[in-house]
Amino acid sequence: MAIENLIENVDSQIIKIRTKSLDISFNELYDMYQTKELTISPDYQRLFRWGEEKQSRFVESLILEMPVPPIFVIEIEDGVYELIDGLQRISSYLHFRGERLGETEDDFLVLQGCDIVPDLNGLTFNQLPKALQIKIKRSFVRIEVIKKESEPALKYHMFKRLNTGGEILSAQEIRNCTIRMLDSKGINFLEECSKNSDFKSAIYPVPKEKIKTKYDQELVLRFFAIKNDIENYRYPVTEYLTRYLEKITTGEIIFDYEKEKKVFEQTFQFINQHWGKGAFSGKTMSGSIRNEFVLYYFDGIAISIAVRIDQIMAGDCAKIIEAIDQIKYGADLQSYKTGSVNGVNARIRLFTKGVETALDGR
């Protein structure tokens, strides 16, 4: 590409982003939140994770007039903003003013862990001296606004590059926030599938803490991505899964939601019916099922069944179950347990060949 064309390409992308900067008091942000002029999407709001001590120290920093990093919002209509970066800071202030953003929060944040002015500990907003209440209300923060005229896809890519509050979020939590900027259909589909009772039973050994970070939805996404797009599988898998979800969301690749849902439901109905909660678990030396979830079992078993589900539903279930169990606990699989491209492809081929052999009656 000629350097002149490169410069022109960069300039063409720049003009698609329209921004403005505002200095707004936290009290004004509080009023905007109450009047729905500042919105926090439901998925994004559920990511509020700062503990009460960390929230308290942020409030303390406002009282002490410490600088606050800028907050990013998208203008979704005239004068109405949606928060895309700054969740922890905004939420801490709202909680201190009496807004409950988390399911287990008290109505008002009681300050604790303040280590510069310990006398603040034990106080709520209403218990502060009037002068300190005013000081907090009048604390300013820079708001960077991505205006509604901006290209939607570029808003999405900008969000992906922002530091979402300094907290470590799971890859699926970030996808749930960002992909909605393109369209909600794909994310809603993953969420719906993750609630399927057969699927939930089959992945039962996955720890509850991982489920809270949407790992179950990531497994649904992984199932469809590998089943339909294995030829583009790349490491690291996080980027591969995100790209696949982007493609089905934007329509870059065709995804028949009704057909895919039926395949998903039939696949996990078969798996749950014949293996139950131990479907993707290994065995101990004594032969008992371990309480564990093994990802390479998930790939091999679920995909090999899904791609032949119509034949399997009409075939000899006993032979199919026997074939999968032989591969699952056999020596050949041990060489293909990694998340590498070769490892994923090889184990799926191994299980698929076993299923096909069983269907052919050989």
Sequence and secondary structure as in RCSB ss.txt:
>XXXX:A:sequence
MAIENLIENVDSQIIKIRTKSLDISFNELYDMYQTKELTISPDYQRLFRWGEEKQSRFVESLILEMPVPPIFVIE
IEDGVYELIDGLQRISSYLHFRGERLGETEDDFLVLQGCDIVPDLNGLTFNQLPKALQIKIKRSFVRIEVIKKES
EPALKYHMFKRLNTGGEILSAQEIRNCTIRMLDSKGINFLEECSKNSDFKSAIYPVPKEKIKTKYDQELVLRFFA
IKNDIENYRYPVTEYLTRYLEKITTGEIIFDYEKEKKVFEQTFQFINQHWGKGAFSGKTMSGSIRNEFVLYYFDG
IAISIAVRIDQIMAGDCAKIIEAIDQIKYGADLQSYKTGSVNGVNARIRLFTKGVETALDGR
>XXXX:A:secstr
  HHHHHHHHHHHHTT  EEEEEEEHHHHHHHHHTTSEE  HHHHTT    HHHHHHHHHHHHTT     EEEEE
EETTEEEEEE HHHHHHHHHHTT   STT  SS      SSSGGGTT  GGGS HHHHHHHHT EEEEEEE TTS
 HHHHHHHHHHS  TT    HHHHHHHHGGGT SHHHHHHHHHHT HHHHHHTTTS HHHHHTTHHHHHHHHHHH
HHHHGGG  SSHHHHHHHHHHHHHHTSS   HHHHHHHHHHHHHHHHHHHGGGTT  B TTS B S   HHHHHH
HHHHHHTTHHHHHHS HHHHHHHHHHHHTSSGGGGG SSSHHHHHHHHHHHHHHHHHHHHT 
